[in-house]
Every structure is written in structure tokens, then in C-alpha cells.
Amino acid sequence: MELSVFCLAYAGAALLCLAMDRHHIEVFGARPPRLRKLGLRILGCGLMAGSLAASAGASGWRVGAVEWVGALGLAGVALIFQHGFRPRWTPAVGVLCMLLAIALMATNEMWK
């Protein structure tokens, strides 16, 4: 499995997590406005779709789809543990994962 697929899935899951009222209040101390909630959902789903595309691009659609489901599961478990112990770190870790995924894809020969 590509590390970039996991990182994109984690960042997308973190955005979807922060789109929920309960988790947004934990991290930022206030309920998210409707427009922010919509933006977080759209960006989170976009990153999830990007992770599927990266997985399919790296391994083909047959194997890539299976690897993507595995990456989603691992990202979800990692996010549950991270958010459970340090909820305020969720935005920073999500941004770091997104930047790492971009750097990994930029240095990968397949994307050039």
C-alpha cells in the first residue's frame, strides 16, 4: 500500500471528523457554522476520492480498490486513537498528512 494513499485517507477522515458538531466543539470550542461544515465535508470527501484515485493509479483498479479499503480502515483506527487522546491535534495532524501525501506523490515516478 502506498503511504500517500493512507495519508490522504487520514486527512479526509480528519476533515469529516471535524465536520461533526461534537468533535468540532472538542477541538475549537464552538459549533461549526453551516458553511464551514459543508466545506469540511466536501474537502473530506474530495480527499477520500483522491486517495482512491492514488491507490488505483498505483496498483490498478482491481487491487487498488482493495488496498484503498484497507487504507481507510487503518486511517480510521489511527484517527480514533489520535482524536481520542489528543483531540486538539486533529487539524494539525491532518494537515501534516495532506502535505506528506503531496510530497510523496510529487517525488513518485508514477506521477511524473
N, C-alpha and C positions, 0 to 999 in steps of 0.2 A: 504494500500500500504506500502510496506517495504521502510524504509528510505534509505537502501543500494541501492535499485533499482533507486531511484531518484538521489542519489549521483553518481552512475555510469553513468547514463544518462547525468547528468550535466557535468561530466568530459569529456565524449565522445563528447558532443556538444561543449565544450570549445576547445577541440583539433581540431575539424572540423572547428570551427570559426577561429582559428589561422592558419589553412592551407590556408585560403583565403588571397590573396595579400593585399587587403585593410585593413583588421584587423591586419595582421601581421605587416604592416607598422605602424599602430597606436600604437601598443604595443612595438615593437622592433626598429622602425625607419628605417627599410630596408626590401626589398623584400626577401621572403624566397627562399633559393636555392631549386632546383627541388627535391633533395634527402630528404631534411627536409620536404618539402611539402608532399611528398609521405609518409614519416614516420608518420607525423601528421595525415594524412588521414587513414592510416592503423590502427594506435593506436586508433583513434577516433571511427572507425567502430568496432574495437575489443571491446572497452568499451561499445558501444551500444549493441553489441551482448551479452556481459557479463551481461548487465542489463536485457536483455530479458531472458537469462538463469536463472538469480537470481529470476526474477519475476515468471517464470514458475516453478522453484523449490519450491518457497514459496507457490504458490496458485494453481498450476496445469496449464496446457496449456490453458484451456478454459478461466478461469478467469485471469490468469497471463498475457495473451496477451492483454486483455483489460486494465488491470492495467498498463502494460508497455506503452501503447499508452498514457494513462493519465500522466504517469511519464515523458514521452518525451515532452508532451505539457507543463507541469509545469516547467521542466528543461529549455525548450526553452524560455519561458516567463521570468524566473529568469535570464537567461543568457542575454537576450535582455536588461533588466533593468540594470543589473550589468555592462555589457560591455558598455552600453550607457552612464553611469555616470562615471565609473572608468575603462576605457579600460586596463590600465596597471595592474590592479588587476586580470585580467582574468587568467593568468597562475597560480598565487598563489592560487586563489580560486579553480581552477580545481584540483590542486594537493591536497589541503586540502580535497576536496570532495572525491577524489580517496582514500586517506588514511582513511578517516572516513568510507567509504564503506568497505574497507578491515577490519577495526577494528570491524565494526558491524557484518560482516559475520563471523569473527573469534570467536565472542562471542555468535553467534546464535546457538542454539541447533540443528537446522535442518542441519547445515553444518558439524557437528561432526560425 
